[in-house]
């Protein structure tokens, strides 16, 4: 009897133990617009603090450090985004949804399988496949939009990576392959859910682009090593009669901040117009955070102007505070409004328009606006990202030199 009692107790304890998800490489699939959008992630468990996950896109891995189990389900908070992957754990498979918390009606079916490290299909770097490598002048079109872009693709065998640059930012790290003479690329970074397909005819590509639940464009690309876009410093500018910006916005504690505050006087100031929902803003924030830590003693301040998903100060401050804490960002932020470009331009009436988030405004030590850069060329764009960093530092050095010359 005692043996049976101990056996029963052990069974109860085992049954009530913490549920588990298997560690290792997983292949996820989002169901969007009748298409399957694949992405890769891995689950780890250090047994001291629990599970972590890493979203993988080409050369990038994004840490998800809020992974929890409830019953037979796993919940993965998508780092700083107000979004989640929620799924029932069924052995080596997951079945659930990708959800946006600020949009209760947004649910995308999500499945995943353990042990599948490939993306669309297994790739072979020695395979003989149609070669899509190169730079292309691209046009995306649908009934309401036409978007100019540069497509940059790298292919080894039938494994392919790349990105698209537009005047408002880039499509970050894309990964996939060439199968049956068709190029397949995708990305999922917690917000971007992008899928691309294309076929090649001589030096021209023809394809489709699906984004999220409903957005679709057709696209064409012509191989062109001199492909270009409009100057990113020409799109947003000061209206005639303006030289400075005048605003008063609350910081994360509700205290009003203006450019006339003592901490900005006689300093170069960088204004970052961004939102925590924006993957390109995420990339820029990571760059600016490290740059600021290494350069703030040179007489430069950075101020982030947040445009969030809801017109609610508490919600906005919670999102920005989470980002600031998670990434250890040491420059300050103010809450401006919602992520509406027309309303954003209204909050800064000296500007002709705001085309994109992020937009970066450079102010000299005399308080005058010197440069405005639309968009951000992120690390997934390779040489374009290096050029952006070079240009950023050129502008800062130029503005610091102007101040030094004025003191002579």
C-alpha positions, 0 to 999 in steps of 0.5 A: 500500500505504501508503494502504491501511495508513493507511486500515486504521489509521484504521478501527481507531482509529475503531472503538476510539474512545470510544462515544457517546450523542447529546446533546439531549432524550430521552423515557424510558418505564418499563414498570410493571404493564402501564402506560407511565410516561413521563419526560423527561431531557436529555443534555449533553457538555462534552467536558472531563469527559464526559456529564451528564444531567438528569431533568426533572419539571415545574419541576425538573431533577435533575443526574446527573453520573455518566454513563458509556459502556461498549461500546455501553451507557450507565450513568446513576447516579441522583444520591444514590440507590443506583440506575441506568438502564442501557441499550444505545445504538442510534442514537436509542433506548435499551433497558435497565432501571431497577435498584436496587442494594440490591435485586438482583431489582429491574429495570424495563424502560426505553426512551428516544427522542431528540428527543421533548420531550413527556411523554404526548403533545404538549400545547397551552397553548391547547387546549380541554380538561376543566379539572382545576385546583384543590385536592381532598380525596383518598382513596387505597385498596387492600386493605391501605391507606387514605391521606388526601391533598390533590391540587393541580393546575394546568392551562393548555390541556391541559398539567398539573402538580401534586402530592399531599400526605399526612401522611407527605410529598408526591409531588413534581413531577408533570407531564403533560396532559389527553387525551380528558378524562383527566388523566395525571401522572407523575414519575421522580426516580430513586426515585419512579416514580409514574403517575396517571390520573383522569377528572372527573365534575362536581367529583369525580375518580376514578382510579388510582395506580401506584407501581413494580413492584407497588403500586397504589391507586384514588383519588377526589378531591372539589374542596375549597379547604379540603382539609386533613390532620391536624396534622403536629406531632401524629402523633409525640410523646414518651411520658408521662414523657419530656421529652428524647431519650437516644441514642448513635449512631456518626458517619460515622467510627464515633465515638459521638455523644450530645446531651450532647456539648459542641457541643450544649450551650446550643444549639437542636438540629434532628434530621433522621430521614431516609434517602438513599433517600428523595426527600422527605428529599432535598428537606429535606436541600437546604433544611436544608443551605443554611439551616444555612450561613446560620444556624449562627452563631445557636446552632443545630445540625442532626444527621441520623439516617440510616436506610438500606436495609441493616443494614451500617455500611459501606454506610450510611456510603458512602451518606451520605458520597456525599450529604454530599459531592455536595450540600456538606452541612456539618452532621453525620450519625450512622448509626442503622439500617435504614429500618424505622419500627418499628425506628426507633421502637425506636432512639428509645424516648421517641417514641410512633411514627415515621410517616414519613421525614423526621421533624424533631425540634426541641430547645430549649437546655434539652435538652427536645424542643419540637416534632416535625414528621412528613413534609416539604412539598417545593418541588413543593407550592408554597404548602405548601412556603412555609408549611413554611419559615415554620413552621420559622423560627418554631419556631427563632426561638421556641426562640432567644427562649426562651434569650434570655429565660432569660438576662435 
